[in-house]
């Protein structure tokens, strides 16, 4: 399978090589691999743990305190050190990075999700590598010692957000095993999983690492979320030589989880489950651009606006005979589109005094019917 867009989640145990500080040699190897993928034209997004570990080392704390304000202090101190390391390492490859801090509420809120999607899409179009992490300083639940709060689930949500082809969860084990490989020598690697059911979830158990917030159970949870969105998932050992390059080349490494649906079917099912709040009529040129060229809907192609809808609502897209061609998430409200319909995108700011992008409906948020 040829991958175009990959999300790589790197766990704390990989970044620290099991120590109490960031391991720059390990980070350099991973960054070098991502740089080579970037050089091939692939889009790469990194979801990185390690801020708390970096903060703990910087402040010289060795005790493993559990209270929330203390962990937030460590995250605040460590985040800049983590990003500084990435900035220098990617800089050696002349690749620009962008820090992207998210909270779970950002992605559950309609407009927050749309804003995050638009920002990450724009960064990738500019060939910037986003470094995503949870905004630990304000997001309390992400730092609690609960299986739910971790960067594994964030990486699955991010993969869905950027419409990724592959999510790679790098950890300090070779993948999902029939039993704990650190305890039992006869544990066997599960190389391929077609569907995550109770038997697979049972294999994951609920083990936690001393330094990381998740365990195999959270990775299976993340894999379940991503595969249901049409995204392939691999759990692999981040310490393996050229693990990312080998995966991108199609080599079987770690545990591969098959998507349970196609991305188109997943997006179509989600969009069709949302009743449209209005509709947009478009001209023949815009219809051709959507149907034959996989283009976004621009204001120049809109001829009529019906209904009362806000930015982030689902709308129907109709041809000149009012036949339904597509549905998608609107970047603008009905009031705004009424003002800019028929205009070139470079006039949006002039007309409205602001803009949320050149597209009325971006192609990533649109499904043809």
PARO-576195 format. One record per residue (C-alpha): x, y, z; residue in three letters. Coordinates in steps of 0.1 Angstrom, whole numbers, plus 5000, padded with zeros to 4 digits. Last residue first. Example, Ala and Ser with C-alpha at 12.3 -4.5 7.8 and 13.67 -1.06 7.14 Angstrom:
// residues 2
513749895071SER512349555078ALA
// end
This chain:
// residues 369
477051154963UNK480351344965UNK481851395000UNK483351725012UNK485451805043UNK488751725027UNK487651914996UNK487252235016UNK483852395015UNK483552765011UNK487252765003UNK489853045004UNK490253025042UNK488553145073UNK488453505063UNK488053855078UNK486754195070UNK483854035052UNK484054185016UNK487754275015UNK488653965034UNK486753745009UNK488153924978UNK491053694972UNK488553404970UNK487053534937UNK483453644941UNK480253474929UNK479053414965UNK480853654989UNK477953815007UNK475553525006UNK478453305019UNK478853525049UNK475153515059UNK474953135053UNK477953095077UNK481453005065UNK483752715063UNK480852485055UNK481152115062UNK480151895032UNK477451745011UNK477551644975UNK475851654941UNK472151704951UNK470151794920UNK468952154922UNK468952194884UNK472052424886UNK473852174908UNK473252124945UNK475652114975UNK474052015008UNK475352175040UNK476852045072UNK477552305099UNK481052425108UNK480352795102UNK476652865109UNK473552775090UNK470252935080UNK468752795049UNK469352865012UNK472353014994UNK472553064956UNK475053094928UNK478252954944UNK481152894920UNK483153204928UNK482853124965UNK485152824961UNK484152454965UNK487252244968UNK488652044939UNK488651664932UNK488951734895UNK486051554880UNK483151594904UNK484151904923UNK485752104895UNK482951994871UNK480252114896UNK482152444900UNK482152504863UNK478452414860UNK477352664886UNK476652594923UNK473652594945UNK474452584982UNK472152415008UNK471052445044UNK471352295078UNK472051945064UNK471051665087UNK474251495101UNK474351115096UNK475251175059UNK478451345070UNK479551065093UNK478650785068UNK480450975040UNK483551025061UNK483650655070UNK482850545035UNK485550765020UNK488150665046UNK487450295037UNK486150065064UNK487549835090UNK491149955084UNK493649675090UNK495749675121UNK499449585115UNK501449465145UNK505249515144UNK506949545110UNK505749395077UNK507749585051UNK505549815030UNK508150075020UNK506550325045UNK506950065072UNK510550015064UNK511250385064UNK509450425098UNK511350135114UNK514750255102UNK516450035128UNK514149925156UNK514050155186UNK510550285179UNK509249925184UNK505949895165UNK502249935166UNK500849985131UNK497550145122UNK495650165089UNK493050455087UNK489550405075UNK487850585104UNK487050265122UNK490750185119UNK491550505138UNK489250445168UNK490150085172UNK493850165169UNK493550425196UNK491850175220UNK494449925211UNK497150175219UNK495350255252UNK495449895262UNK499049855253UNK499950115279UNK499450485285UNK500750765307UNK504350685301UNK507050705328UNK506450405350UNK504750205322UNK501250085325UNK499749735320UNK496049715313UNK495749395293UNK496349415256UNK495649055249UNK492149105263UNK491449375238UNK492449135210UNK490048875223UNK487249135228UNK487349235192UNK489749455171UNK489249345135UNK491749225109UNK494749215131UNK498149125117UNK501549035131UNK500548915166UNK503948875181UNK504448555202UNK505048535240UNK507148235248UNK509648435269UNK506948545293UNK507448855315UNK508749135293UNK506948975263UNK503549015281UNK501248765264UNK499948695229UNK501948995218UNK500949335203UNK503849525189UNK507649515191UNK507849675225UNK509250015235UNK506550215217UNK505950375183UNK502350405173UNK502250455136UNK499050595121UNK498650545083UNK496550695055UNK495951025073UNK492851245069UNK494351535089UNK491651515117UNK491351145116UNK495051105122UNK494851365149UNK492051175167UNK494150865166UNK497251055178UNK495251205207UNK494150855217UNK497750745219UNK498751065236UNK497150975269UNK494151025291UNK491650735289UNK493850485307UNK493650695338UNK496650835357UNK495551185352UNK497551405328UNK495051425299UNK492251505324UNK493751835334UNK493952005300UNK495252355308UNK499052295313UNK498951965294UNK498052115261UNK498151775244UNK500951745219UNK501351785182UNK504551855163UNK503451975128UNK505951915100UNK505752205075UNK505552135038UNK503352445032UNK500452225023UNK501052035055UNK500852365075UNK497652455057UNK496052115065UNK497052145101UNK495452495104UNK492252395086UNK491752075106UNK492452265139UNK489952535130UNK487252275120UNK487752075152UNK487552385173UNK484452495154UNK482552175162UNK483952125197UNK485051775204UNK488451835189UNK489352135210UNK487751975241UNK490351695239UNK493051955241UNK495552055214UNK498952215213UNK500552245178UNK504152335176UNK505152395140UNK508252245123UNK510352375094UNK512652125076UNK516152225066UNK517451875076UNK519552015104UNK516552215113UNK514651905120UNK517051825148UNK517252175161UNK513552235161UNK512851895176UNK515151955205UNK513752305211UNK510252155210UNK511051915239UNK512852185259UNK509852415254UNK507452145266UNK509552045296UNK508852345318UNK505152355312UNK504851975313UNK506751965346UNK504452235361UNK501452045349UNK502651735366UNK503051925399UNK499652075396UNK498151725391UNK499551545422UNK501251215413UNK504751265425UNK507451025411UNK510451135430UNK513551215409UNK513251595404UNK516151775389UNK514152065374UNK515351995339UNK514951625343UNK511351645355UNK510551895327UNK511951665300UNK509951365314UNK506751585315UNK507251705279UNK508051355265UNK505051265244UNK505051355207UNK502351335180UNK504351385148UNK502651465115UNK504251365082UNK503151445046UNK505051235021UNK506951394993UNK509951164993UNK511951425011UNK509351415039UNK509951045042UNK513651115045UNK513051385071UNK510851145090UNK513650895091UNK516151155102UNK513751275129UNK513550925143UNK517350875144UNK517851225159UNK515251145186UNK517050825196UNK520451005197UNK518851295216UNK517651075244UNK515251295264UNK515751235302UNK514950995330UNK516050685311UNK513950415292UNK515250525258UNK513950875267UNK512150935235UNK511050565232UNK509750545268UNK507950875263UNK505950755233UNK506250865197UNK503150895177UNK503750915139UNK500951035117UNK501450945080UNK500051105048UNK500750975013UNK501050605019UNK501350344991UNK500050005000UNK
// end
